[in-house]
Amino acid sequence: MVPAVDLDGVVTLLGRYPALAGISLQVGRGEVVLLQGPNGAGKTTLLRLCAGLLRVESGRGSVLGHDLTADRRPLRRRVGLLGHATGLYDDLTVAENVRFWGRTSRADDAAMRRALDHLGLTSKLHDAPVRRLSAGQRRRTALATLLVRRPELWLLDEPHAALDQHGRDLVDRLIGEAAAAGATVMLASHELERVAGLSRRTVTIAGGLVVGDTGAPGAPVADREPAEVADGA
Amino acid sequence: MVRDSLVVAGKDLRVEWRSRILTNQVAPFTLLVVVLFGFALDADTATLRDTAAGLYWVAVLLVAVLAVQRSAAVETADDAHQRMLLSGLEPAAIFLGKAAALFVQLLALEVLLGAAVIVLFDVSVGNVALLLCTAVVATAAIAAAGTIYGVLAVGLGVRETLLPILLLPVLAPVLISATRAFGDAFGRVDADGWAWLGLLGSFAIVYIVFGLLAYGVLLEES
């Protein structure tokens, strides 16, 4: 099977600075991979590259079978990227934001309601303008706008940031369920203890390169004991 | 593509409806501009009537700059333009949707501005059909060019400061054509307004076609 992510010596520039300096990485379908490394190591850049948002300057890369040089647009609709920004419209309500992003991917109203419920966004919050939400509620709304699209590759940058314990548990459950459903998850986090239960593979990045990799490429989550996934939920 | 354009246009119009920036800030500014023109020309009604068409379209362009800035800012506030890239929507559909929303907003402001000009400048309209057709076509041209330059300015990182300098020269042909056509509709200029409207239509088509083709590239760079 074609790996979800297949990078071979990829260089990506941010301005003139090589944010990824010839990175090579393979991630199998259904894997949950934790990216760790110091600030500025290239974790966020790697996630944005895998979302098809950045150009490959040299090297070769494909994600979900799409070449990162020539075939980025069809890739983008198959991934869900949660970055530092949430991509929400402050003047719209929670439900309107989820509905808008759902409609861009042809999701129906039932899927939108399920996404809202899944992220613990109660009906009381549906009509609240996003500008009035707490940082944690905002993050959960952003996750709901991703969930409604059912991405095949989740790219999560500090997904637990700003969340309370309940919100963190919801995110853990979301990651576990996505992996159990066959989706691939790559998450960057500094909270190693928190996410250790979610992934058996940790990739360490420094200076735009992979400097450590604890897991064998291609080992899908489905091959693990079910309890491992459940523990993370 | 039409369906996706309507989704984007609906979102932009809903954002404006909720924020009330158009009604509470831009519309009063529109009226203020017309009143200030009156003060500047010393309330000389003959001069005001002769220059009403030009003053009207200068005021529309000033208001359009604000509306374009707002349309671009909505997407950049929380990196929603990046989400747009990831949405799977065709860039041409995003362009059409954003331009359509801008078109509706500008047209609403133009109705308000037109009423103010007719009342304050004591202008009579001799050719209503020419007036309405000119307003619709000129607004389409402004909305298309504004949407293109809005995303271009975001890419250059200069949206607040350089947008008017980038946008207004591009809209100069629209200003000239629309002013001539309106002057004819007001009966104040000896010109063939329908011919100017035809020229205006050419500009609108060029801006729209360019936007459909180039918006994806510009969005990538934003």
Interface residues (C-beta under 8 A of the other chain):
Chain A: A51 G52 L53 R76 R77 V79 G80 L81 G83 A85 T86 G87 L88 Y89 D90 D91 L92 E96 F100 W101 R103 T104 S105 P129 T145
Chain B: D4 V7 K11 R14 V15 R18 S19 V74 A77 D78 D79 A80 Q82 R83 L85 L86 S87 G88 L89
